[in-house]
Every structure is written in structure tokens, then in C-alpha cells.
Amino acid sequence: MTHAIIGFGKIGQALSKSFARNGIDVSVATTRDPDSFAAEAAAIGPSIKAVSLAEAINADIIFLAVRFEAHSDVAKALPNWQGKIIVDVTNAYGVPVEKLRDHPSAKVVADAFTGGTVVKGFNHLAAGTLGQNPDVKGGRRVVFLASDDEAAATKVGALAEELGFAPVNLGGLSEGGLLVQARGDKWGKLIFEDLVKFD
């Protein structure tokens, strides 16, 4: 499986640190020329490669780490995302509720990525926490996942474990996904909950 992160702000860089810490290759992209942030990417670790958006979307698992409002612009990069797993790391805090059409924010993202499979995840932790070593006093930091596709959630869960996290599957986007989303000026009940699992 190949991996990419689209977005290289605080969350994108925090995710990159997790990949670098474990020596797992990941491409990082923005809408900018990759040369403009290649040095920053390389400074995180040798497994982090700055690429163009057109190259990043070739990956099997793609972390969407952009502002929620920018998700539709990224979705236009491919007419059909068949076979791709999109990990929705966005938060729709402050987005007018009417723009979400009475759907969970991850459903709105899923509708934009035609043919792709969306897993909501890695979005409930602040960037500073997400970028830390998930090994906490012998336990592993929890990341929540929600998806309407169990196979996709399992694949992202396996990657989360490779990255050192303890994945917890919350179920579908319209059930568990509501616990890790923002809606208007309200946060889901599990947002910012920094939990550690001891095996």
C-alpha cells in the first residue's frame, strides 16, 4: 500500500512526523509547487517526500489534511476515486450548518470524492498532540476511525497500528462519525479526548 498526505499545515506535518518516526514512506502534497516545501518535508525525515498533487493522488491511502472548505478543490483532481481510501482528517468547525445539508461532515466529503471510500479519522487530536510519539507510559495513544466500509476502516486501522497508535472503530459515518466531527460551533463528544490504551 502507498500513502500520501494532502495538506502540509500543522496537521499534515504532525501526520508526517508519525510516518517518519516509523520509517514509513509517505508523499506530501499541497496545491503549491513541491519545491516550495521540499526542504521542510525532508527535515522531518528521509521517508517524507514532497510531490505534486497530481502525483500524490496515485497513492492507495490518502490523508486529507486540508481545511474542510478546500476538500472539494482536492476532489476535482480526479474524476473518479475508485479504489482509493480517503482518510478525512478535516474538521468543519465554523462551517455554516446549511452547507453540510443535514449530513455529517464526513458524508459531505464522501459525496465529493466520487467512487472513493472515506474513513473519518486522526482528526480528534490537536496537531501538537498528534505529532507526539503515541507511546505513552507503555500504552498507545488512541485514534478514532469511522467509516461505512468495514474493509477500508480495517486497512486504515492496520496503518494506524504501524504508526504506533491504538485505533478504535466507532462504526459508520452517521453513527460514530458524529462523535468526531464539528458542526457549526459545536464539537463532537470525542473531539480533543486524548486517550491511551493499555494492552
ZIZI-V680808 format. One record per residue. N is the residue number from 1. RES is the residue in one letter. PSI is psi in whole degrees, 0 to 359 (999 if undefined). BURIAL is + if it has 9 or more other C-alpha atoms within 8 Angstrom, else -. D_FIRST is the distance of its C-alpha to the first C-alpha in Angstrom with 1 decimal. Layout:
# ZIZI-V680808
<<N/RES/PSI/BURIAL/D_FIRST> <N/RES/PSI/BURIAL/D_FIRST>>
This chain:
# ZIZI-V680808
<<1/M/137/-/0.0> <2/T/154/-/3.8> <3/H/148/+/6.7> <4/A/153/+/10.3> <5/I/123/+/13.6> <6/I/116/+/16.5> <7/G/128/+/19.7> <8/F/38/+/21.0> <9/G/207/-/23.9> <10/K/317/-/24.5> <11/I/316/+/21.6> <12/G/320/+/19.1> <13/Q/324/+/20.5> <14/A/317/+/20.5> <15/L/319/+/16.8> <16/S/321/+/16.4> <17/K/324/+/18.7> <18/S/318/+/16.6> <19/F/315/+/13.6> <20/A/320/+/16.3> <21/R/330/+/18.1> <22/N/7/-/15.3> <23/G/29/-/14.4> <24/I/129/-/10.8> <25/D/136/+/10.1> <26/V/139/+/10.4> <27/S/142/+/12.3> <28/V/140/+/15.4> <29/A/156/+/17.6> <30/T/189/+/20.9> <31/T/355/-/23.4> <32/R/167/-/25.1> <33/D/129/-/24.9> <34/P/335/+/22.2> <35/D/336/-/25.1> <36/S/343/-/26.8> <37/F/12/+/24.4> <38/A/321/+/22.7> <39/A/320/-/25.1> <40/E/319/-/24.4> <41/A/314/+/20.6> <42/A/328/+/21.4> <43/A/335/-/23.9> <44/I/321/+/21.3> <45/G/160/+/19.5> <46/P/344/+/18.3> <47/S/0/+/14.6> <48/I/120/+/15.4> <49/K/121/+/15.8> <50/A/127/+/18.0> <51/V/173/+/17.3> <52/S/161/+/18.9> <53/L/320/+/18.0> <54/A/326/-/17.7> <55/E/321/-/15.0> <56/A/324/+/13.1> <57/I/359/+/13.0> <58/N/348/-/10.9> <59/A/159/+/7.7> <60/D/318/+/5.9> <61/I/122/+/7.3> <62/I/120/+/10.6> <63/F/122/+/13.2> <64/L/97/+/16.6> <65/A/49/+/19.0> <66/V/173/+/22.0> <67/R/144/+/25.4> <68/F/318/-/25.5> <69/E/340/-/27.9> <70/A/357/-/25.5> <71/H/323/+/22.8> <72/S/329/+/24.5> <73/D/319/-/24.6> <74/V/319/-/20.8> <75/A/331/+/20.6> <76/K/350/-/22.9> <77/A/340/+/20.4> <78/L/139/-/19.2> <79/P/332/-/21.6> <80/N/128/-/19.0> <81/W/24/+/15.7> <82/Q/132/-/15.0> <83/G/355/-/11.6> <84/K/142/+/10.6> <85/I/122/+/10.6> <86/I/118/+/13.1> <87/V/111/+/14.0> <88/D/103/+/17.7> <89/V/7/+/19.1> <90/T/162/+/22.3> <91/N/130/+/25.8> <92/A/31/+/28.5> <93/Y/131/+/31.4> <94/G/352/-/34.4> <95/V/129/+/33.2> <96/P/134/-/36.1> <97/V/324/+/35.6> <98/E/334/-/36.8> <99/K/340/-/33.8> <100/L/355/+/31.6> <101/R/40/-/33.7> <102/D/21/-/34.1> <103/H/157/-/30.4> <104/P/148/+/28.0> <105/S/325/+/26.5> <106/A/332/+/22.9> <107/K/322/+/24.4> <108/V/317/+/25.7> <109/V/316/+/22.3> <110/A/321/+/20.9> <111/D/327/-/23.8> <112/A/326/+/23.1> <113/F/74/+/19.5> <114/T/125/+/20.7> <115/G/344/-/18.4> <116/G/171/+/15.6> <117/T/127/+/15.0> <118/V/134/+/16.2> <119/V/119/+/15.8> <120/K/130/+/18.6> <121/G/163/+/17.9> <122/F/11/+/18.5> <123/N/355/+/21.6> <124/H/349/+/24.4> <125/L/143/+/24.7> <126/A/153/+/26.6> <127/A/318/+/24.8> <128/G/326/-/26.9> <129/T/316/-/25.9> <130/L/327/+/22.2> <131/G/351/+/22.2> <132/Q/162/-/24.0> <133/N/125/-/22.9> <134/P/356/+/22.1> <135/D/107/+/24.0> <136/V/105/+/27.4> <137/K/40/-/30.3> <138/G/355/-/28.2> <139/G/178/+/26.4> <140/R/136/+/23.2> <141/R/137/+/23.2> <142/V/138/+/22.4> <143/V/135/+/20.1> <144/F/142/+/20.9> <145/L/144/+/18.6> <146/A/136/+/20.1> <147/S/154/+/18.9> <148/D/0/+/20.5> <149/D/107/+/17.5> <150/E/322/-/17.2> <151/A/319/-/14.0> <152/A/318/+/12.2> <153/A/324/+/14.2> <154/T/318/-/13.3> <155/K/317/-/9.5> <156/V/324/+/10.6> <157/G/319/+/13.2> <158/A/320/-/11.2> <159/L/319/-/9.5> <160/A/320/+/13.2> <161/E/321/+/14.4> <162/E/326/-/12.3> <163/L/357/+/14.0> <164/G/2/+/17.2> <165/F/167/+/18.1> <166/A/103/+/19.6> <167/P/140/+/18.2> <168/V/117/+/21.0> <169/N/122/+/20.5> <170/L/358/+/23.5> <171/G/208/+/23.2> <172/G/168/+/23.3> <173/L/327/+/23.6> <174/S/355/+/27.3> <175/E/274/+/27.9> <176/G/330/+/25.9> <177/G/332/+/24.6> <178/L/337/+/28.3> <179/L/341/+/28.4> <180/V/39/+/25.9> <181/Q/160/+/27.0> <182/A/146/+/29.9> <183/R/114/+/32.6> <184/G/238/+/35.4> <185/D/25/-/36.6> <186/K/143/-/35.4> <187/W/148/+/32.4> <188/G/159/+/30.8> <189/K/337/-/32.1> <190/L/357/-/29.0> <191/I/134/+/28.5> <192/F/4/-/29.1> <193/E/111/-/29.4> <194/D/95/-/28.2> <195/L/152/-/27.8> <196/V/134/+/26.9> <197/K/132/+/26.1> <198/F/123/-/27.7> <199/D/999/-/26.5>>
